[in-house]
Amino acid sequence: MPARRLSPRLAAVVLLLAATGLASPADALPSTAASGTVVKGTVLNSASISGTAVPTTDPGPVVPGSTAPSETVGGAALGSRGLVVHYRPGAAPLPPVAARAWVLADATTGQVLAAKNAHDQLRPASTLKTLTALTLLPRLDPAMVYTARDTDTHAEGSHVGIVSGATYTVADLWNGLLLPSGNDAASALANAYGGVGPTVTAMNAEAARLQARDTHAVNPSGLDADGQYTSAYDLALIARAGLALPAFADHAKKVSADFPGKPARPGKPRRTFKIYTQNRLLLSGYKGAIGIKTGWTTLAHRTFVGAVSRGGRTYVAALMVIGSASHLAAESLFDWAFAHADQVDPVGVLVDPLPAGPTPGPTADAGHDSGGTAPVAAAGVVASPAGSEPWRTGLSWLLVTVAVVGTLAVGLRARVLLRRRRNPGPR
């Protein structure tokens, strides 16, 4: 029996189904700076792969398409649970430290002297502002004048006292961010760069350059947010990179600054008011202290990253989920380090950053209201243009395919009608 030909309509349907399958974006997963991958529906992060437990403080969902590190950054020992320290014979033991996770390292050599749960992914609170600063300090001119917006003054959390419509230099905003930890200043700096979206994109690119693979930023302030997390190791890594940047180090160790007040009446000078650091390591006069940053939220609890320099040695400490006064917990680690660092062998290293690419400046949208702004290329990372999501690409191909198939179907139908007219059959 001779094979029957497909009718034009059936042929069009077959072509449409085949084309739809080819155009499906199912395997075109979006890229992400988050550190994790999905295997049969199970989320794996760097902690679980290295054999450590998943943090009890949920850092939020990991976006499919990212790649989890195959090895523990900084050395295998740092992937261990609990305290990690290699004492030499006769060494003085570490003091008890009331923190879930911490890292103590030599900021000059990068050697990690001791650590506890170094790669636990936890909520950062305001210590994330160190990444905001490290990212934007090279990108924003400190003399640039910014006009504050309502979105800045309505920022959730702590405020330095920005007034909508008033002008501030970027240098003023850095003081407002790093001394009293103003979230209004974080919003203003992000908007000065082009918006929260471009800023967060640049922050995650900077984290990737630093090899801070436990870190994923969602906002520039560090406020609790799903999917926003870091680790004690990454905070120490960020702090070490920051100390190598003179502008970062200068702001980190400031105790106070003058901040502009409300706009003055015509002919009157604008008043300023004094703002102070929240870092008690600095306020207490601890010898050689370089403050860096404190943090606290209801979910993150107390967090801290700081450094101390004495006698040619500089140590950095990062602590998360602290159960005592932050500065006292940090001081106990610094006291031990300056007295007994030569009595231990390093347990790991703060890795060096990857080579930096060109540093982009503010986007064209800087100074305009943000909200859905396109990502900005940062630190050698090329960002996708707005609207280039894989599902949109797949949909575009599908529409093209439907148009082509439709044209073929019309052509086949016309051909059949023409044949019928030439060879009329019974009706």
Buried (B, 14 or more C-beta within 10 A) or exposed (E): EEEEEEEBEEBBBEBBEEBBEEBEBEEEEBEBBBBBBBEEEEBBBBBBBBEBEBBEBBBBEBBEBBEBBEEBBBBEBBBBEEBBBEBEEEBEEBEEBBBBBBBBBBBBEBBBBBBBBBBBBBBBBBBBBBBBBBBBBBBBEEEBEBBBBEBBBEBEBBBBBBBEEBEBBBBBBBBBBBBBBBBBBBBBBBBBBBBBBBBBBBBBBBBBBBBBBBBBBBBBBBBBBEBBBBBBBBBBBBBBBBBEBEBBBEBBBBEBBEBBEEEEEEEEEEEEEEBEBBBBBBBEEBEBBBBBBBBBBEEBBBBBBBBBBEEEBBBBBBBBBBEBEBBBBBBBBBEBBBEBBEBBEBBBBBBEBEEEBEEBEBBEBBBEEBEEBBBBBBBBBEBBEEEEEBEEBBEEBBEEBBEEBEEBBEEBBEEEEEEEEEEEEEE
